[in-house]
Amino acid sequence: MSKYSFFCHKECEYFPCHDNIDPENFNCLFCYCPLYTLGDKCGGNFEYTNTNVKSCINCSIPHSPNGYKYIMSKFDEIKNLATKNRNSK
């Protein structure tokens, strides 16, 4: 794992924001998950609430040791979605 692909901010008032990950291996680099925008194509363990809001409380992808690698593997999909949204205006 590269130095730039892992950051742990144990002093954060919300740390850990998910309790299904070992705090010693908790990656805070993606505090806001770039995969959220992919909706049901993100690959994470999410669900939609009764008000149709995507809840990622049970997902550990961005905070896991291999999360950086997974998110980078989805970057083209994120980029393509951004391009599509930009061109639709």
N, CA, C and O atoms as a printed pandas DataFrame, in Angstrom:
     atom_number atom_name residue_name chain_id  residue_number  x_coord  y_coord  z_coord
0              1         N          MET        A               1    0.851   -1.177    0.000
1              2        CA          MET        A               1    0.000    0.000    0.000
2              3         C          MET        A               1    0.895    1.237    0.000
3              4         O          MET        A               1    1.848    1.313    0.775
4              5         N          SER        A               2    0.594    2.203   -0.862
5              6        CA          SER        A               2    1.363    3.438   -0.934
6              7         C          SER        A               2    1.012    4.359    0.227
7              8         O          SER        A               2   -0.054    4.242    0.832
8              9         N          LYS        A               3    1.907    5.258    0.521
9             10        CA          LYS        A               3    1.669    6.204    1.599
10            11         C          LYS        A               3    0.466    7.098    1.326
11            12         O          LYS        A               3   -0.240    7.478    2.260
12            13         N          TYR        A               4    0.221    7.436    0.073
13            14        CA          TYR        A               4   -0.878    8.322   -0.273
14            15         C          TYR        A               4   -2.242    7.622   -0.300
15            16         O          TYR        A               4   -3.268    8.291   -0.423
16            17         N          SER        A               5   -2.271    6.312   -0.191
17            18        CA          SER        A               5   -3.541    5.589   -0.317
18            19         C          SER        A               5   -4.180    5.256    1.031
19            20         O          SER        A               5   -5.213    4.587    1.076
20            21         N          PHE        A               6   -3.574    5.718    2.129
21            22        CA          PHE        A               6   -4.134    5.428    3.449
22            23         C          PHE        A               6   -3.909    6.616    4.369
23            24         O          PHE        A               6   -2.806    7.157    4.455
24            25         N          PHE        A               7   -4.972    7.009    5.054
25            26        CA          PHE        A               7   -4.913    8.087    6.036
26            27         C          PHE        A               7   -5.908    7.768    7.133
27            28         O          PHE        A               7   -7.073    7.495    6.846
28            29         N          CYS        A               8   -5.480    7.795    8.365
29            30        CA          CYS        A               8   -6.364    7.517    9.497
30            31         C          CYS        A               8   -6.401    8.732   10.415
31            32         O          CYS        A               8   -5.366    9.164   10.924
32            33         N          HIS        A               9   -7.585    9.276   10.625
33            34        CA          HIS        A               9   -7.759   10.484   11.433
34            35         C          HIS        A               9   -8.528   10.133   12.714
35            36         O          HIS        A               9   -9.724   10.402   12.832
36            37         N          LYS        A              10   -7.829    9.539   13.647
37            38        CA          LYS        A              10   -8.465    9.060   14.876
38            39         C          LYS        A              10   -8.985   10.183   15.759
39            40         O          LYS        A              10   -9.801    9.938   16.647
40            41         N          GLU        A              11   -8.526   11.411   15.532
41            42        CA          GLU        A              11   -9.004   12.538   16.336
42            43         C          GLU        A              11  -10.323   13.117   15.817
43            44         O          GLU        A              11  -10.905   13.999   16.449
44            45         N          CYS        A              12  -10.788   12.631   14.685
45            46        CA          CYS        A              12  -12.052   13.108   14.110
46            47         C          CYS        A              12  -13.193   12.828   15.079
47            48         O          CYS        A              12  -13.240   11.762   15.694
48            49         N          GLU        A              13  -14.101   13.768   15.215
49            50        CA          GLU        A              13  -15.229   13.594   16.135
50            51         C          GLU        A              13  -16.160   12.456   15.721
51            52         O          GLU        A              13  -16.941   11.971   16.539
52            53         N          TYR        A              14  -16.086   12.028   14.469
53            54        CA          TYR        A              14  -16.948   10.952   13.986
54            55         C          TYR        A              14  -16.235    9.607   13.896
55            56         O          TYR        A              14  -16.845    8.609   13.512
56            57         N          PHE        A              15  -14.968    9.571   14.242
57            58        CA          PHE        A              15  -14.188    8.331   14.108
58            59         C          PHE        A              15  -14.587    7.302   15.148
59            60         O          PHE        A              15  -14.717    7.634   16.326
60            61         N          PRO        A              16  -14.784    6.059   14.734
61            62        CA          PRO        A              16  -14.980    5.620   13.351
62            63         C          PRO        A              16  -16.428    5.823   12.938
63            64         O          PRO        A              16  -17.338    5.605   13.737
64            65         N          CYS        A              17  -16.645    6.229   11.724
65            66        CA          CYS        A              17  -18.015    6.498   11.253
66            67         C          CYS        A              17  -18.742    5.216   10.872
67            68         O          CYS        A              17  -19.961    5.224   10.703
68            69         N          HIS        A              18  -18.010    4.118   10.735
69            70        CA          HIS        A              18  -18.597    2.796   10.509
70            71         C          HIS        A              18  -18.002    1.882   11.570
71            72         O          HIS        A              18  -16.798    1.924   11.824
72            73         N          ASP        A              19  -18.823    1.074   12.179
73            74        CA          ASP        A              19  -18.305    0.218   13.253
74            75         C          ASP        A              19  -18.041   -1.216   12.810
75            76         O          ASP        A              19  -17.840   -2.097   13.646
76            77         N          ASN        A              20  -18.039   -1.455   11.511
77            78        CA          ASN        A              20  -17.775   -2.806   11.008
78            79         C          ASN        A              20  -16.348   -2.950   10.461
79            80         O          ASN        A              20  -16.061   -3.866    9.691
80            81         N          ILE        A              21  -15.456   -2.034   10.869
81            82        CA          ILE        A              21  -14.064   -2.054   10.408
82            83         C          ILE        A              21  -13.149   -1.888   11.613
83            84         O          ILE        A              21  -13.434   -1.097   12.512
84            85         N          ASP        A              22  -12.067   -2.622   11.629
85            86        CA          ASP        A              22  -11.064   -2.511   12.680
86            87         C          ASP        A              22  -10.514   -1.082   12.703
87            88         O          ASP        A              22   -9.988   -0.624   11.688
88            89         N          PRO        A              23  -10.616   -0.370   13.813
89            90        CA          PRO        A              23  -10.126    1.018   13.891
90            91         C          PRO        A              23   -8.647    1.169   13.543
91            92         O          PRO        A              23   -8.233    2.233   13.082
92            93         N          GLU        A              24   -7.860    0.149   13.749
93            94        CA          GLU        A              24   -6.432    0.239   13.423
94            95         C          GLU        A              24   -6.187    0.197   11.919
95            96         O          GLU        A              24   -5.123    0.613   11.460
96            97         N          ASN        A              25   -7.143   -0.293   11.151
97            98        CA          ASN        A              25   -7.027   -0.370    9.694
98            99         C          ASN        A              25   -8.067    0.488    8.987
99           100         O          ASN        A              25   -8.386    0.254    7.822
100          101         N          PHE        A              26   -8.586    1.469    9.687
101          102        CA          PHE        A              26   -9.660    2.314    9.162
102          103         C          PHE        A              26   -9.070    3.426    8.302
103          104         O          PHE        A              26   -8.314    4.262    8.798
104          105         N          ASN        A              27   -9.409    3.439    7.024
105          106        CA          ASN        A              27   -8.891    4.437    6.093
106          107         C          ASN        A              27   -9.881    5.592    5.977
107          108         O          ASN        A              27  -11.023    5.407    5.554
108          109         N          CYS        A              28   -9.431    6.775    6.355
109          110        CA          CYS        A              28  -10.270    7.977    6.301
110          111         C          CYS        A              28  -10.055    8.784    5.020
111          112         O          CYS        A              28  -10.645    9.852    4.861
112          113         N          LEU        A              29   -9.227    8.293    4.115
113          114        CA          LEU        A              29   -8.900    9.030    2.900
114          115         C          LEU        A              29  -10.156    9.441    2.138
115          116         O          LEU        A              29  -10.256   10.578    1.677
116          117         N          PHE        A              30  -11.098    8.543    2.006
117          118        CA          PHE        A              30  -12.346    8.846    1.309
118          119         C          PHE        A              30  -13.453    9.037    2.340
119          120         O          PHE        A              30  -14.359    8.211    2.454
120          121         N          CYS        A              31  -13.369   10.112    3.073
121          122        CA          CYS        A              31  -14.393   10.411    4.077
122          123         C          CYS        A              31  -15.762   10.484    3.384
123          124         O          CYS        A              31  -16.754    9.968    3.898
124          125         N          TYR        A              32  -15.799   11.112    2.243
125          126        CA          TYR        A              32  -16.986   11.087    1.401
126          127         C          TYR        A              32  -16.674   10.134    0.255
127          128         O          TYR        A              32  -15.675   10.314   -0.441
128          129         N          CYS        A              33  -17.487    9.155    0.058
129          130        CA          CYS        A              33  -17.186    8.101   -0.915
130          131         C          CYS        A              33  -17.465    8.560   -2.353
131          132         O          CYS        A              33  -18.592    8.939   -2.673
132          133         N          PRO        A              34  -16.450    8.526   -3.212
133          134        CA          PRO        A              34  -16.657    8.875   -4.620
134          135         C          PRO        A              34  -17.581    7.900   -5.345
135          136         O          PRO        A              34  -18.096    8.223   -6.415
136          137         N          LEU        A              35  -17.794    6.727   -4.786
137          138        CA          LEU        A              35  -18.655    5.725   -5.429
138          139         C          LEU        A              35  -20.139    6.039   -5.252
139          140         O          LEU        A              35  -20.974    5.486   -5.968
140          141         N          TYR        A              36  -20.475    6.911   -4.315
141          142        CA          TYR        A              36  -21.879    7.225   -4.029
142          143         C          TYR        A              36  -22.618    7.629   -5.304
143          144         O          TYR        A              36  -23.762    7.229   -5.520
144          145         N          THR        A              37  -21.972    8.404   -6.125
145          146        CA          THR        A              37  -22.593    8.913   -7.342
146          147         C          THR        A              37  -22.945    7.823   -8.345
147          148         O          THR        A              37  -23.760    8.048   -9.240
148          149         N          LEU        A              38  -22.346    6.648   -8.208
149          150        CA          LEU        A              38  -22.638    5.550   -9.137
150          151         C          LEU        A              38  -23.935    4.832   -8.799
151          152         O          LEU        A              38  -24.332    3.904   -9.504
152          153         N          GLY        A              39  -24.596    5.251   -7.732
153          154        CA          GLY        A              39  -25.873    4.641   -7.366
154          155         C          GLY        A              39  -25.736    3.152   -7.134
155          156         O          GLY        A              39  -24.848    2.722   -6.398
156          157         N          ASP        A              40  -26.601    2.354   -7.751
157          158        CA          ASP        A              40  -26.588    0.908   -7.520
158          159         C          ASP        A              40  -25.457    0.195   -8.264
159          160         O          ASP        A              40  -25.359   -1.031   -8.203
160          161         N          LYS        A              41  -24.612    0.936   -8.957
161          162        CA          LYS        A              41  -23.467    0.356   -9.672
162          163         C          LYS        A              41  -22.160    0.514   -8.887
163          164         O          LYS        A              41  -21.088    0.226   -9.420
164          165         N          CYS        A              42  -22.231    0.964   -7.640
165          166        CA          CYS        A              42  -21.014    1.247   -6.866
166          167         C          CYS        A              42  -20.301   -0.022   -6.408
167          168         O          CYS        A              42  -19.083   -0.016   -6.229
168          169         N          GLY        A              43  -21.037   -1.094   -6.219
169          170        CA          GLY        A              43  -20.428   -2.339   -5.774
170          171         C          GLY        A              43  -20.384   -2.508   -4.273
171          172         O          GLY        A              43  -19.892   -3.522   -3.778
172          173         N          GLY        A              44  -20.886   -1.539   -3.543
173          174        CA          GLY        A              44  -20.853   -1.589   -2.077
174          175         C          GLY        A              44  -22.084   -2.227   -1.469
175          176         O          GLY        A              44  -23.046   -2.560   -2.162
176          177         N          ASN        A              45  -22.032   -2.386   -0.177
177          178        CA          ASN        A              45  -23.141   -2.961    0.591
178          179         C          ASN        A              45  -24.029   -1.817    1.068
179          180         O          ASN        A              45  -23.920   -1.377    2.213
180          181         N          PHE        A              46  -24.898   -1.343    0.202
181          182        CA          PHE        A              46  -25.765   -0.200    0.504
182          183         C          PHE        A              46  -27.219   -0.650    0.471
183          184         O          PHE        A              46  -27.538   -1.770    0.071
184          185         N          GLU        A              47  -28.078    0.244    0.896
185          186        CA          GLU        A              47  -29.520    0.034    0.754
186          187         C          GLU        A              47  -30.165    1.393    0.603
187          188         O          GLU        A              47  -29.576    2.414    0.957
188          189         N          TYR        A              48  -31.368    1.404    0.079
189          190        CA          TYR        A              48  -32.119    2.640   -0.032
190          191         C          TYR        A              48  -33.116    2.703    1.121
191          192         O          TYR        A              48  -33.782    1.717    1.437
192          193         N          THR        A              49  -33.209    3.869    1.739
193          194        CA          THR        A              49  -34.133    4.059    2.859
194          195         C          THR        A              49  -35.560    4.199    2.333
195          196         O          THR        A              49  -35.787    4.222    1.124
196          197         N          ASN        A              50  -36.503    4.290    3.244
197          198        CA          ASN        A              50  -37.911    4.469    2.871
198          199         C          ASN        A              50  -38.141    5.761    2.105
199          200         O          ASN        A              50  -39.107    5.876    1.350
200          201         N          THR        A              51  -37.254    6.739    2.296
201          202        CA          THR        A              51  -37.379    8.008    1.585
202          203         C          THR        A              51  -36.489    8.054    0.346
203          204         O          THR        A              51  -36.232    9.126   -0.201
204          205         N          ASN        A              52  -36.022    6.886   -0.092
205          206        CA          ASN        A              52  -35.232    6.718   -1.311
206          207         C          ASN        A              52  -33.857    7.394   -1.253
207          208         O          ASN        A              52  -33.343    7.857   -2.271
208          209         N          VAL        A              53  -33.280    7.445   -0.072
209          210        CA          VAL        A              53  -31.921    7.961    0.105
210          211         C          VAL        A              53  -30.982    6.761    0.216
211          212         O          VAL        A              53  -31.271    5.801    0.930
212          213         N          LYS        A              54  -29.875    6.823   -0.483
213          214        CA          LYS        A              54  -28.907    5.736   -0.448
214          215         C          LYS        A              54  -28.174    5.773    0.898
215          216         O          LYS        A              54  -27.555    6.777    1.250
216          217         N          SER        A              55  -28.250    4.689    1.626
217          218        CA          SER        A              55  -27.557    4.572    2.913
218          219         C          SER        A              55  -26.392    3.610    2.771
219          220         O          SER        A              55  -26.562    2.468    2.344
220          221         N          CYS        A              56  -25.203    4.085    3.134
221          222        CA          CYS        A              56  -23.982    3.292    3.004
222          223         C          CYS        A              56  -23.433    2.880    4.367
223          224         O          CYS        A              56  -22.254    2.542    4.483
224          225         N          ILE        A              57  -24.261    2.904    5.382
225          226        CA          ILE        A              57  -23.818    2.617    6.743
226          227         C          ILE        A              57  -23.207    1.227    6.875
227          228         O          ILE        A              57  -22.338    1.019    7.722
228          229         N          ASN        A              58  -23.641    0.273    6.056
229          230        CA          ASN        A              58  -23.109   -1.091    6.130
230          231         C          ASN        A              58  -21.997   -1.366    5.123
231          232         O          ASN        A              58  -21.568   -2.510    4.966
232          233         N          CYS        A              59  -21.532   -0.329    4.447
233          234        CA          CYS        A              59  -20.482   -0.498    3.447
234          235         C          CYS        A              59  -19.132   -0.115    4.044
235          236         O          CYS        A              59  -19.014    0.884    4.753
236          237         N          SER        A              60  -18.135   -0.909    3.751
237          238        CA          SER        A              60  -16.794   -0.634    4.274
238          239         C          SER        A              60  -15.767   -0.395    3.173
239          240         O          SER        A              60  -14.584   -0.227    3.469
240          241         N          ILE        A              61  -16.187   -0.377    1.923
241          242        CA          ILE        A              61  -15.229   -0.272    0.815
242          243         C          ILE        A              61  -14.274    0.916    0.958
243          244         O          ILE        A              61  -13.061    0.705    0.947
244          245         N          PRO        A              62  -14.762    2.155    1.092
245          246        CA          PRO        A              62  -13.800    3.265    1.086
246          247         C          PRO        A              62  -12.884    3.294    2.305
247          248         O          PRO        A              62  -11.824    3.917    2.262
248          249         N          HIS        A              63  -13.268    2.644    3.367
249          250        CA          HIS        A              63  -12.490    2.687    4.608
250          251         C          HIS        A              63  -11.646    1.440    4.841
251          252         O          HIS        A              63  -10.950    1.339    5.851
252          253         N          SER        A              64  -11.706    0.495    3.915
253          254        CA          SER        A              64  -10.958   -0.748    4.082
254          255         C          SER        A              64   -9.549   -0.619    3.507
255          256         O          SER        A              64   -9.295    0.287    2.712
256          257         N          PRO        A              65   -8.646   -1.488    3.883
257          258        CA          PRO        A              65   -7.272   -1.415    3.372
258          259         C          PRO        A              65   -7.172   -1.464    1.847
259          260         O          PRO        A              65   -6.262   -0.859    1.280
260          261         N          ASN        A              66   -8.077   -2.164    1.173
261          262        CA          ASN        A              66   -8.046   -2.245   -0.298
262          263         C          ASN        A              66   -9.010   -1.279   -0.961
263          264         O          ASN        A              66   -9.200   -1.325   -2.176
264          265         N          GLY        A              67   -9.621   -0.405   -0.174
265          266        CA          GLY        A              67  -10.608    0.528   -0.700
266          267         C          GLY        A              67  -10.069    1.467   -1.761
267          268         O          GLY        A              67  -10.739    1.737   -2.758
268          269         N          TYR        A              68   -8.859    1.965   -1.548
269          270        CA          TYR        A              68   -8.262    2.886   -2.511
270          271         C          TYR        A              68   -8.146    2.213   -3.881
271          272         O          TYR        A              68   -8.519    2.793   -4.901
272          273         N          LYS        A              69   -7.637    1.011   -3.891
273          274        CA          LYS        A              69   -7.464    0.271   -5.151
274          275         C          LYS        A              69   -8.814    0.046   -5.837
275          276         O          LYS        A              69   -8.926    0.212   -7.051
276          277         N          TYR        A              70   -9.828   -0.328   -5.072
277          278        CA          TYR        A              70  -11.155   -0.564   -5.650
278          279         C          TYR        A              70  -11.737    0.723   -6.231
279          280         O          TYR        A              70  -12.258    0.730   -7.347
280          281         N          ILE        A              71  -11.642    1.810   -5.466
281          282        CA          ILE        A              71  -12.195    3.085   -5.936
282          283         C          ILE        A              71  -11.475    3.544   -7.198
283          284         O          ILE        A              71  -12.119    4.036   -8.125
284          285         N          MET        A              72  -10.170    3.394   -7.252
285          286        CA          MET        A              72   -9.432    3.773   -8.456
286          287         C          MET        A              72   -9.840    2.908   -9.652
287          288         O          MET        A              72   -9.797    3.370  -10.793
288          289         N          SER        A              73  -10.236    1.652   -9.396
289          290        CA          SER        A              73  -10.682    0.782  -10.493
290          291         C          SER        A              73  -12.024    1.241  -11.060
291          292         O          SER        A              73  -12.374    0.874  -12.182
292          293         N          LYS        A              74  -12.771    2.030  -10.310
293          294        CA          LYS        A              74  -14.078    2.535  -10.743
294          295         C          LYS        A              74  -13.997    3.970  -11.268
295          296         O          LYS        A              74  -15.013    4.554  -11.646
296          297         N          PHE        A              75  -12.779    4.539  -11.290
297          298        CA          PHE        A              75  -12.642    5.940  -11.648
298          299         C          PHE        A              75  -13.164    6.255  -13.048
299          300         O          PHE        A              75  -13.773    7.306  -13.249
300          301         N          ASP        A              76  -12.942    5.375  -14.015
301          302        CA          ASP        A              76  -13.449    5.630  -15.370
302          303         C          ASP        A              76  -14.969    5.738  -15.385
303          304         O          ASP        A              76  -15.522    6.563  -16.112
304          305         N          GLU        A              77  -15.646    4.917  -14.595
305          306        CA          GLU        A              77  -17.111    5.001  -14.529
306          307         C          GLU        A              77  -17.557    6.337  -13.934
307          308         O          GLU        A              77  -18.515    6.949  -14.406
308          309         N          ILE        A              78  -16.853    6.778  -12.897
309          310        CA          ILE        A              78  -17.173    8.066  -12.266
310          311         C          ILE        A              78  -16.923    9.202  -13.251
311          312         O          ILE        A              78  -17.747   10.107  -13.383
312          313         N          LYS        A              79  -15.783    9.154  -13.943
313          314        CA          LYS        A              79  -15.420   10.173  -14.930
314          315         C          LYS        A              79  -16.446   10.214  -16.063
315          316         O          LYS        A              79  -16.861   11.293  -16.487
316          317         N          ASN        A              80  -16.855    9.046  -16.553
317          318        CA          ASN        A              80  -17.836    8.989  -17.645
318          319         C          ASN        A              80  -19.181    9.549  -17.209
319          320         O          ASN        A              80  -19.851   10.226  -17.989
320          321         N          LEU        A              81  -19.579    9.279  -15.988
321          322        CA          LEU        A              81  -20.842    9.821  -15.476
322          323         C          LEU        A              81  -20.761   11.345  -15.372
323          324         O          LEU        A              81  -21.711   12.045  -15.721
324          325         N          ALA        A              82  -19.627   11.854  -14.891
325          326        CA          ALA        A              82  -19.452   13.309  -14.796
326          327         C          ALA        A              82  -19.496   13.949  -16.177
327          328         O          ALA        A              82  -20.104   15.005  -16.352
328          329         N          THR        A              83  -18.857   13.318  -17.157
329          330        CA          THR        A              83  -18.865   13.842  -18.528
330          331         C          THR        A              83  -20.284   13.834  -19.086
331          332         O          THR        A              83  -20.714   14.803  -19.712
332          333         N          LYS        A              84  -20.998   12.758  -18.864
333          334        CA          LYS        A              84  -22.387   12.655  -19.343
334          335         C          LYS        A              84  -23.254   13.728  -18.721
335          336         O          LYS        A              84  -24.055   14.360  -19.409
336          337         N          ASN        A              85  -23.098   13.941  -17.414
337          338        CA          ASN        A              85  -23.892   14.977  -16.734
338          339         C          ASN        A              85  -23.529   16.380  -17.247
339          340         O          ASN        A              85  -24.405   17.228  -17.416
340          341         N          ARG        A              86  -22.248   16.614  -17.490
341          342        CA          ARG        A              86  -21.812   17.911  -17.994
342          343         C          ARG        A              86  -22.364   18.170  -19.391
343          344         O          ARG        A              86  -22.778   19.287  -19.699
344          345         N          ASN        A              87  -22.373   17.143  -20.234
345          346        CA          ASN        A              87  -22.835   17.297  -21.611
346          347         C          ASN        A              87  -24.346   17.362  -21.737
347          348         O          ASN        A              87  -24.852   17.750  -22.790
348          349         N          SER        A              88  -25.080   16.997  -20.699
349          350        CA          SER        A              88  -26.549   17.001  -20.791
350          351         C          SER        A              88  -27.145   18.348  -20.456
351          352         O          SER        A              88  -28.359   18.530  -20.543
352          353         N          LYS        A              89  -26.312   19.289  -20.078
353          354        CA          LYS        A              89  -26.825   20.648  -19.724
354          355         C          LYS        A              89  -26.931   21.538  -20.933
355          356         O          LYS        A              89  -27.338   22.693  -20.815
